[in-house]
Amino acid sequence: MLRWVKKELETQMQERACVHLNAIKARKRKLPDEIFSIIALEIRKMLDISPKFGPTKILIRVNLEISKRNAPLLDRNRETEARNAANEERIANGEAEKEPLEKPLPEAKLTTVQTEFRRYNAWIRLAKDKGKQAADLEFGGSGKFERPTRILDVAEIDHHKFDFLGILGQTPFGKAWSAAAIPRFWVCVILDTHSGYPLGLFPSFEPGGLYPALMALDNAIRPKHWLAKRFPQIRGSWLAYGKPRKIRYDNAKEFVSEQMRRALARVQIGFEHAVPHQPDTKPYVERWFGTLESDFIDWLKGSTGSSPQHRGARRPKLEAIITIDDFIMLLHMWLIEVYARRKQRGMDYDTPEERWLAGATSPSHRPQVMTKEEMERWDLIPSLEVDATTDRHGIQRDNIVYQSKQLQAMRARSGCFGPREQVPTPVRIRIPLLDVGRAIVADPTALDHGNEHLPKEFDVKSTDERAHGLNRFQWQMHRKFILAKKHAPTGHASHQEGFNHLFDTALETMGMVPLDQVPPKTSDLPDARLPRLTGVLAYGAEQPALARTEELIEKFGTFKPRSVEMTHNGTPVAPLPPSIVNGETAAVTPSPSTQPRKKLRFPVDEVRSD
């Protein structure tokens, strides 16, 4: 037995490899990869014709396909030989160089087809039994697509819901915290199909919406310099960045929308659609999600399992002890230190990191980054581009009014302004998905002669300060709440009270309390809309999970004693003067609103005494 162990260590192989020496040792293929792709595609085609086929029939079809692909190449070689024969004398004298001939694909041998047939044997048997779609989901779409020969040629994007429950933990500044379990959350991933290396990801509580898709695209294009600063314990770097030439996605509503097309056009990226209702038509990212769950999440405390049978005796709600920030750190550590450095049989035993480095260092197809002008505008991609009109009252959209002097000056330059007739000026605006309180207006007059000094885009702020810093979902939620309470949707005071009510209720349901109180260790799992409303993971992985929540807590003073009454626009009200009774100063009894706030209070349903 010791001799066997010694032999295993020397040969770096397993026990059965020691029996057959180098039988399962990784070897470099001598034939071009295109031949193996042809064999895989012919196996898929033969399965549609008849389930009873063998390697011999496949060999005939493979060699026929190879001869079709070699036909134009042989014609070009004959033309090259004719030119070389005509210039034979000049070539002999050294005046010209002999043109090289292109190598045609060699014919496949029966042993090659038999080897590939055995590789796909499990896929073939499952496809005969349950169909090709079930087999593709299990084995990653064997033979469905040919991998591109270069990085960033085609990238696949999709959403996935983690089979994991975590806790919020402590906020960045220690103002409030929660130890109760929270719902499962999502991740949007963009995967490079040549190297199998993830280009970017964006975890959030958004259930497969446009915002995480655009933020994941923004994260994929930019270099990941923030990773070393936030997670210094990770040994390695996330090397992927750059614009994909084409993105493949399914027919989800956020992908086929006009906004997705416009966002890709702003950074000059193409797209293609997968087959509807067939996840196997984008097999690489689907297979990556399966690897993520089985290789990483399934081992964590709080893992829910993919099904009740797989869950077994686990109690994820009670076992949830990992904070979201720790989960994000472990996810990047697994991605960089484990997945990216693991050899994969489907890529000729290359690692994703090796393939990416080989492509990124090649002078022919290095990653293409955004221009300097595009890099300065972080919200170029994650924003809604809409057509609107503006008049002397400004731009009105979703009960938000955007107004500024610069906007009115643009109207005056555009010719739609006059004392007798004021025609609304058509404009194109971009509204950042993370902040609906500002609109980025494209100035069409900047293209006119003499206006070259004007910026092509300028910011216009909302007249309602309560909309500043709210994302689109938060604004829509509190608008519905205000309308349900039958308040004026444009009343600033109603906006303040309405969002405070929603925000306080969400924090209480998630078990978040001030630092001097003990949070509940267990609670009923809240609706996933509540973490989304409070801004958990609003910035993705680049900042702490509760960074946005902490900003809103500071903005609205949720856990602070409200000793100073605030007006609707956020300015403090001057204290009441002392009353004079019989020439003497009498102390003013403080109103209930000036008492220190010991617990969450909901002032929306109360009648204000002042």
C-alpha positions in Angstrom: 0.0 0.0 0.0 2.9 2.3 0.7 4.3 1.7 -2.7 0.9 2.7 -4.2 0.9 5.9 -2.1 4.5 6.7 -3.2 3.5 6.1 -6.9 0.5 8.4 -6.5 2.6 11.2 -5.1 5.3 10.8 -7.8 2.9 10.7 -10.7 0.4 13.2 -9.3 -2.4 10.8 -10.4 -5.2 8.8 -8.7 -5.3 5.1 -7.9 -6.9 4.0 -11.2 -4.5 6.2 -13.1 -1.7 4.3 -11.5 -3.1 1.0 -12.9 -3.3 2.4 -16.5 -0.3 4.7 -16.0 -1.3 7.9 -17.8 -4.7 6.8 -19.0 -6.6 9.7 -17.4 -3.7 12.2 -17.4 -4.6 15.5 -19.0 -3.1 15.7 -22.5 -3.1 18.5 -25.1 -5.3 17.7 -28.1 -3.5 17.3 -31.4 -6.5 17.9 -33.5 -8.1 21.4 -33.9 -10.9 22.2 -31.4 -13.3 22.8 -34.4 -13.4 19.1 -35.2 -14.6 18.3 -31.7 -17.2 21.0 -31.9 -18.4 19.5 -35.2 -18.7 16.0 -33.6 -20.7 17.4 -30.7 -23.1 19.3 -33.0 -23.6 16.2 -35.2 -24.4 14.1 -32.1 -27.2 16.6 -31.3 -28.5 16.6 -34.8 -28.5 12.8 -35.0 -30.5 12.6 -31.8 -33.4 14.5 -33.6 -33.3 12.0 -36.5 -33.1 8.7 -34.6 -32.3 7.6 -31.1 -30.6 4.6 -32.5 -27.3 5.7 -33.9 -23.6 4.9 -33.3 -20.2 6.4 -33.9 -19.9 5.0 -37.5 -23.0 7.0 -38.7 -21.7 10.1 -36.9 -18.3 9.7 -38.5 -19.9 9.8 -42.0 -21.8 13.0 -41.2 -18.7 14.6 -39.5 -16.4 14.0 -42.5 -19.1 15.4 -44.8 -19.3 18.6 -42.7 -15.5 18.9 -42.7 -15.4 18.6 -46.5 -18.0 21.3 -46.8 -15.9 23.6 -44.6 -12.7 22.7 -46.4 -14.2 23.4 -49.9 -13.7 27.3 -49.9 -10.4 26.9 -48.2 -9.1 24.5 -50.9 -10.3 27.0 -53.6 -8.2 29.7 -51.9 -5.2 27.4 -51.8 -5.4 26.7 -55.5 -5.4 30.4 -56.2 -2.4 30.8 -53.9 -0.5 28.0 -55.7 -1.3 29.6 -59.1 0.1 33.0 -57.9 3.2 31.2 -56.4 3.8 29.4 -59.8 3.5 32.7 -61.7 6.0 34.4 -59.4 8.3 31.4 -59.1 11.2 33.2 -60.8 10.9 36.3 -58.5 10.6 34.1 -55.5 13.8 32.3 -56.5 15.6 35.6 -56.9 14.4 36.8 -53.5 12.3 39.6 -54.9 9.0 38.2 -53.5 8.0 35.9 -50.7 6.1 32.7 -51.2 2.5 32.9 -49.9 1.7 30.2 -47.3 -1.1 27.8 -47.8 -4.0 27.5 -45.3 -4.2 24.2 -43.5 -7.5 22.4 -44.1 -9.2 20.5 -41.3 -8.1 16.9 -41.3 -10.7 14.1 -41.6 -11.8 12.6 -38.3 -10.9 9.0 -37.5 -13.3 6.5 -36.1 -11.4 6.3 -32.8 -11.7 10.1 -32.3 -15.5 9.9 -32.8 -15.8 6.9 -30.5 -13.9 8.8 -27.7 -16.2 11.8 -28.0 -19.2 9.5 -28.2 -18.2 8.0 -24.9 -17.7 11.5 -23.4 -21.3 12.4 -24.3 -22.7 9.0 -23.4 -24.4 10.3 -20.1 -25.8 13.3 -22.0 -27.1 11.1 -24.8 -28.9 8.7 -22.4 -30.5 11.5 -20.4 -31.6 13.3 -23.6 -33.2 10.1 -24.9 -35.1 9.7 -21.6 -36.1 13.3 -20.6 -35.2 15.4 -23.6 -32.3 17.6 -24.7 -33.4 20.5 -22.5 -33.1 18.5 -19.3 -29.8 17.0 -20.4 -28.4 20.5 -21.2 -29.4 21.8 -17.8 -27.6 18.9 -16.2 -24.4 18.9 -18.3 -24.1 22.5 -19.4 -25.4 22.3 -23.0 -22.9 19.8 -24.4 -22.4 20.6 -28.0 -25.0 23.3 -28.0 -22.6 26.2 -28.7 -19.1 26.6 -29.8 -17.0 28.6 -27.4 -15.7 31.8 -28.9 -12.0 31.9 -29.7 -11.4 35.2 -27.9 -12.4 36.8 -24.7 -15.3 39.3 -24.5 -16.6 38.1 -27.9 -19.9 36.9 -26.3 -21.0 37.3 -22.6 -24.0 35.8 -21.0 -26.1 37.5 -18.4 -28.8 36.2 -16.1 -30.4 36.5 -12.6 -30.2 33.9 -9.8 -31.7 33.7 -6.4 -29.3 32.4 -3.7 -30.4 29.4 -1.7 -29.2 31.1 1.5 -30.5 33.0 4.5 -28.3 35.5 6.3 -28.5 38.3 8.9 -28.1 42.0 8.6 -25.5 42.3 11.4 -24.3 45.8 12.4 -24.4 48.9 10.3 -21.1 50.6 9.3 -21.4 53.2 12.0 -22.9 51.0 14.8 -26.1 53.0 14.9 -28.5 50.1 14.5 -28.3 46.4 13.9 -30.3 43.2 13.5 -29.7 39.5 14.4 -32.8 38.2 12.7 -32.8 36.2 9.5 -33.8 38.0 6.3 -35.1 36.6 3.0 -33.1 35.2 0.2 -31.6 37.7 -2.2 -30.6 37.7 -5.8 -27.5 38.2 -7.9 -27.1 39.2 -11.5 -24.0 37.8 -13.2 -22.3 38.5 -16.5 -20.0 35.6 -17.6 -17.4 35.5 -20.4 -18.2 32.4 -22.5 -14.6 31.9 -23.8 -12.8 31.8 -20.5 -15.7 31.0 -18.2 -14.6 33.9 -16.0 -17.3 36.2 -14.5 -17.0 39.7 -15.8 -19.2 41.3 -13.1 -21.9 40.6 -10.6 -24.4 42.7 -8.6 -26.1 41.2 -5.5 -29.4 42.8 -4.4 -32.9 42.3 -3.3 -34.2 43.2 -6.7 -36.1 40.2 -8.1 -34.6 40.2 -11.6 -35.2 43.8 -12.5 -33.5 46.3 -14.9 -31.5 48.0 -12.1 -29.4 45.0 -11.1 -28.8 44.1 -14.8 -27.5 47.6 -15.6 -25.4 47.7 -12.4 -23.9 44.3 -13.2 -23.0 45.6 -16.6 -21.4 48.7 -15.1 -19.5 46.5 -12.7 -18.3 44.2 -15.5 -16.9 47.0 -17.6 -15.0 48.8 -14.9 -11.7 47.5 -13.3 -12.2 46.0 -9.8 -9.8 48.3 -8.0 -12.2 48.6 -5.0 -11.9 44.9 -4.2 -8.4 45.0 -2.7 -9.4 47.9 -0.4 -12.6 46.4 0.8 -11.5 42.7 1.1 -7.7 42.8 1.7 -7.8 39.2 3.1 -8.5 37.8 -0.4 -5.3 36.4 -2.0 -5.6 37.5 -5.6 -7.4 40.0 -7.8 -10.5 39.9 -9.9 -8.9 40.4 -13.3 -12.0 40.7 -15.6 -13.0 44.0 -17.0 -13.9 45.6 -20.4 -16.8 45.9 -22.8 -18.2 42.7 -24.3 -18.7 42.8 -28.0 -22.1 41.0 -27.6 -24.3 40.0 -24.7 -26.6 37.0 -24.8 -29.6 37.1 -22.6 -33.1 35.5 -22.4 -36.4 37.1 -23.0 -37.1 38.5 -19.5 -38.9 41.8 -19.6 -36.0 43.8 -18.3 -33.7 42.4 -21.0 -36.0 42.9 -24.0 -37.1 46.4 -22.9 -36.2 49.5 -24.7 -34.2 50.8 -21.8 -31.8 47.8 -22.0 -31.2 48.4 -25.7 -30.6 52.1 -25.1 -28.2 51.4 -22.2 -26.1 49.0 -24.4 -26.1 51.5 -27.2 -24.7 54.2 -25.0 -21.6 52.2 -24.5 -21.6 50.5 -27.9 -22.3 46.9 -27.0 -24.3 44.5 -29.2 -26.8 41.8 -28.0 -28.5 38.6 -29.0 -31.6 36.8 -27.7 -31.6 33.2 -26.4 -34.5 30.9 -27.3 -37.6 31.7 -25.3 -38.4 29.4 -22.4 -35.2 27.4 -22.9 -32.5 28.2 -20.3 -30.2 25.7 -22.0 -29.7 28.2 -24.9 -27.4 30.2 -22.5 -25.7 27.1 -20.9 -22.5 28.7 -19.6 -24.0 31.1 -17.0 -26.7 28.5 -16.1 -24.0 25.9 -15.4 -22.0 28.5 -13.4 -25.0 29.1 -11.1 -25.2 25.3 -10.5 -21.5 25.2 -9.6 -22.0 28.2 -7.3 -24.7 26.5 -5.4 -23.2 23.0 -5.1 -19.6 24.1 -4.6 -20.0 27.1 -2.3 -23.4 27.9 -0.9 -24.4 24.4 0.0 -21.7 24.2 2.7 -22.7 27.4 4.5 -24.8 27.9 7.6 -28.1 29.2 6.5 -28.2 27.3 3.2 -31.8 26.4 2.3 -31.1 23.8 -0.3 -32.6 23.7 -3.7 -35.6 21.6 -2.7 -37.3 20.3 0.4 -35.6 16.9 -0.2 -32.2 18.5 -0.6 -32.8 20.6 2.6 -33.2 17.5 4.8 -32.9 18.3 8.5 -31.5 21.8 8.0 -33.2 24.7 9.8 -31.9 27.6 7.8 -33.9 30.3 9.7 -32.5 29.2 13.0 -29.0 28.4 11.7 -28.6 31.8 10.0 -25.5 33.3 11.6 -23.5 34.7 8.6 -23.9 38.4 7.9 -24.5 39.6 4.3 -21.2 41.4 4.3 -19.3 38.2 5.3 -21.3 36.3 2.6 -20.2 38.8 -0.1 -16.6 38.5 1.1 -16.7 34.7 1.0 -18.4 34.8 -2.4 -15.5 36.8 -3.9 -12.9 34.7 -2.1 -14.4 31.5 -3.6 -14.6 33.2 -7.0 -11.0 34.3 -7.1 -9.1 31.7 -5.1 -11.1 28.5 -6.0 -13.3 28.8 -9.1 -11.0 30.9 -11.2 -8.0 28.7 -10.5 -9.6 25.3 -11.1 -8.9 23.4 -14.3 -11.9 22.6 -16.4 -12.3 19.7 -18.8 -14.5 21.6 -21.1 -11.7 24.2 -21.7 -8.9 21.6 -22.4 -8.0 21.6 -18.7 -7.2 25.4 -18.7 -8.3 27.5 -15.7 -10.6 30.5 -16.3 -7.9 32.7 -14.9 -5.3 31.3 -17.4 -7.6 31.8 -20.3 -8.5 35.3 -19.3 -4.8 36.3 -18.9 -3.9 34.7 -22.3 -6.6 36.8 -23.9 -6.0 40.0 -22.0 -2.3 40.1 -22.8 -2.8 39.4 -26.5 -2.2 42.5 -28.6 -5.1 41.5 -31.0 -8.0 41.5 -28.6 -7.2 43.3 -25.3 -10.2 44.4 -23.2 -11.8 47.6 -24.4 -12.6 50.1 -21.6 -14.9 53.1 -21.5 -13.6 56.4 -22.6 -12.5 59.1 -20.2 -15.8 61.0 -20.7 -17.8 57.9 -20.1 -15.8 57.0 -16.9 -16.5 60.4 -15.4 -20.3 59.7 -15.5 -20.8 56.7 -13.2 -24.6 56.7 -13.9 -24.2 56.5 -17.7 -25.3 52.8 -17.7 -27.7 52.4 -14.7 -30.2 55.1 -15.8 -33.5 55.3 -17.5 -33.5 57.3 -20.8 -36.9 58.8 -21.6 -38.4 61.4 -24.0 -40.1 64.2 -22.2 -41.2 67.8 -22.6 -40.4 70.9 -20.6 -42.2 74.2 -20.2 -41.9 77.2 -17.9 -42.8 74.9 -15.0 -40.0 72.5 -15.7 -40.1 68.8 -16.5 -42.8 66.7 -14.8 -42.5 62.9 -14.5 -43.9 60.5 -11.9 -45.2 63.4 -9.8 -41.7 64.9 -9.6 -40.9 68.3 -11.0 -37.4 69.1 -12.2 -36.6 72.8 -12.6 -33.5 74.9 -12.9 -32.3 78.2 -14.5 -30.1 76.2 -16.9 -33.1 74.3 -18.1 -35.0 77.5 -18.9 -32.0 79.0 -20.6 -31.8 75.9 -22.8 -35.5 76.4 -23.7 -34.8 80.0 -24.7 -31.9 78.9 -27.0 -34.1 76.2 -28.6 -36.6 78.6 -30.0 -39.6 77.2 -28.1 -40.0 80.3 -25.9 -41.8 83.6 -26.6 -44.2 86.1 -25.0 -47.2 85.1 -27.2 -46.8 81.3 -27.6 -44.9 79.0 -25.3 -44.5 75.6 -26.9 -43.3 72.8 -24.7 -39.7 71.9 -25.6 -39.0 68.2 -26.4 -36.0 66.9 -24.5 -34.3 63.6 -23.8 -33.5 63.0 -20.2 -31.7 60.3 -18.2 -32.9 59.5 -14.6 -30.4 57.6 -12.5 -32.0 54.5 -11.0 -30.4 55.1 -7.7 -31.5 58.7 -7.4 -34.8 59.9 -8.9 -34.3 63.3 -7.4 -32.1 64.4 -10.4 -32.5 64.3 -14.1 -29.7 64.5 -16.6 -30.9 66.5 -19.6 -29.3 66.3 -23.0 -28.8 69.7 -24.5 -29.6 69.7 -28.3 -28.5 73.3 -28.6 -24.9 72.3 -27.7 -24.5 71.0 -31.3 -25.3 74.4 -32.8 -22.7 76.6 -34.2 -21.3 79.0 -31.5 -22.5 76.7 -28.6 -19.5 74.3 -28.6 -18.6 75.5 -25.1 -21.9 74.3 -23.7 -21.9 70.9 -22.0 -23.8 68.1 -23.8 -25.6 67.1 -20.6 -26.5 69.0 -17.4 -28.1 68.1 -14.1 -31.5 69.3 -13.1 -32.6 68.8 -9.5 -36.1 68.0 -8.3 -38.0 70.8 -6.5 -39.1 68.2 -3.9 -36.0 67.6 -1.7 -37.6 64.4 -0.3 -37.1 62.7 -3.7 -33.3 63.4 -3.5 -31.4 60.2 -2.8 -34.4 57.8 -3.2 -34.3 55.1 -5.8 -37.1 54.4 -8.2 -38.6 51.6 -6.2 -38.6 53.6 -2.9 -40.3 56.5 -4.7 -43.0 54.3 -6.2 -43.7 52.5 -2.9 -44.3 55.7 -0.9 -46.3 57.2 -3.7 -48.7 54.3 -3.5 -48.8 54.7 0.3 -49.7 58.4 0.0 -52.4 57.8 -2.5 -53.8 55.0 -0.3 -54.0 57.5 2.6 -55.8 60.0 0.3 -53.1 62.6 0.6 -52.0 65.0 -2.2 -49.3 63.1 -4.2 -47.5 66.4 -4.7 -47.6 67.5 -1.1 -44.0 67.7 0.3 -45.2 67.2 3.9 -47.2 64.1 3.0 -44.1 62.7 1.2 -42.0 63.2 4.4 -44.6 61.6 6.6 -45.3 58.8 4.2 -41.8 57.6 3.7 -41.0 57.9 7.4 -43.9 55.6 8.1 -42.8 53.0 5.5 -39.1 53.2 6.5 -39.8 52.9 10.3 -42.1 49.9 9.7 -39.6 48.2 7.5 -36.8 48.6 10.1 -39.0 47.3 12.9 -40.1 44.2 10.9 -36.5 43.4 10.1 -35.6 43.6 13.8 -33.4 46.7 13.5 -33.2 48.6 16.8 -30.9 51.3 18.2 -27.5 50.3 19.6 -28.7 50.5 23.3 -31.5 47.9 22.7 -31.2 44.2 22.2 -32.4 43.0 18.8 -34.6 40.0 18.5 -32.6 36.8 17.7 -35.5 35.3 15.7 -38.5 36.7 13.9 -40.9 36.0 11.1 -39.1 36.3 7.8 -40.0 39.7 6.4 -41.1 40.4 2.9 -38.2 40.8 0.5 -39.6 44.2 -0.4 -38.7 45.6 3.0 -34.9 45.2 2.7 -35.3 46.6 -0.8 -37.2 49.6 0.6 -34.6 50.3 3.3 -31.8 50.2 0.8 -30.0 47.0 1.8 -27.4 46.1 -0.8 -28.4 49.1 -2.8 -24.7 49.7 -3.8 -24.1 46.0 -4.6 -20.8 44.5 -3.4 -18.7 47.7 -3.7 -19.9 49.0 -0.3 -21.2 47.5 2.9 -24.6 46.0 2.7 -26.2 48.6 5.0 -24.3 51.6 3.8 -27.4 53.0 2.0 -29.7 52.1 5.0 -27.4 54.0 7.3 -27.5 57.1 5.0 -31.3 57.1 5.2 -31.3 56.6 9.0 -29.0 59.7 9.2 -31.1 61.6 6.8 -34.4 61.0 8.5 -33.1 60.8 12.0 -34.8 57.5 12.7 -33.1 56.5 15.9 -32.3 60.0 17.2 -34.3 61.8 19.9 -36.5 64.3 18.1 -36.0 67.3 20.4 -36.2 69.8 17.6 -39.3 69.9 15.4 -38.5 69.9 11.7 -40.5 71.5 8.9 -41.5 69.8 5.7 -38.3 70.9 3.9 -35.9 69.8 6.7 -35.3 73.1 8.4 -35.7 73.4 12.2 -38.6 75.3 13.5 -37.7 78.2 15.8 -38.5 77.5 19.5 -41.6 79.0 20.9 -41.0 82.2 23.0 -41.8 81.9 26.7 -45.3 83.0 27.6 -45.7 86.0 29.9 -48.3 85.7 32.6 -48.8 88.7 34.9 -45.4 90.0 33.9 -43.6 86.8 34.8 -42.0 84.3 32.5 -43.7 80.9 32.6 -42.1 77.7 31.4 -43.5 76.3 28.3 -44.6 72.7 28.6 -43.0 70.6 25.9 -45.3 69.0 23.4 -45.2 65.3 22.9 -43.3 65.7 19.6 -40.3 67.2 21.5 -39.9 64.3 23.9 -37.0 61.9 23.4 -37.9 59.1 21.0 -37.5 55.8 22.7 -39.1 53.6 20.2 -40.3 53.6 16.6 -43.3 55.9 16.1 -45.5 56.3 13.1 -46.6 59.9 12.8 -48.6 59.4 9.5 -51.8 58.2 11.2 -51.6 60.8 14.0 -53.1 64.2 14.0 -50.5 66.9 14.4 -51.3 69.2 17.4 -49.5 72.1 15.8 
